[in-house]
Amino acid sequence: LRAMIRKFQPEDLEAVAGIWLASNIQAHSFIPEQYWRDHYAAVKEQLAEAELYVWTDSAGGEPLGFIGLSGSYIAGLFVRQDARSKGVGRELLRHAKALKGGLSLSVYEKNRRAVNFYQREGFAVRRYGADTDTGETEMMMVYEP
């Protein structure tokens, strides 16, 4: 089956919200798990309203990853754990680049896997700042075609 990227549909919400929660807990061991659980309901509401694109392995398939955009800002790029390192994130990022051209995002400095991924994909660090909610250092990264 050929993989496909499509616009988010309301029936994707449970899968997408589940990917968001599990991915954040797995990628951010330096932030208490309860932080993500406490934000889950609010984020789920935001996801339903956001500009999201999902990666599935078939037309009616369950999302294995998604990217959320706010203009040219990447609000989030998440891939289900069992689908990581298989090109899903890269394909979603390529889709966003094709749609928007230049992109920006924030990533926790301690999330080295994500930082390395974005650097491989042509993003450069613009500045550092503190996430006021967690106290963690965030890196603002930009991609300019």
Secondary structure by P-SEA (a helix, b strand, c coil): cccccccccccaaaaaaaaaaaaaaaacccccaaaaaaaaaaaaaaaaacbbbbbbccccccccccccccccccccccccccccccaaaaaaaaaaaaacccccccccccaaaaaaaaaaaccccccccccccccbbbbbbbbcc
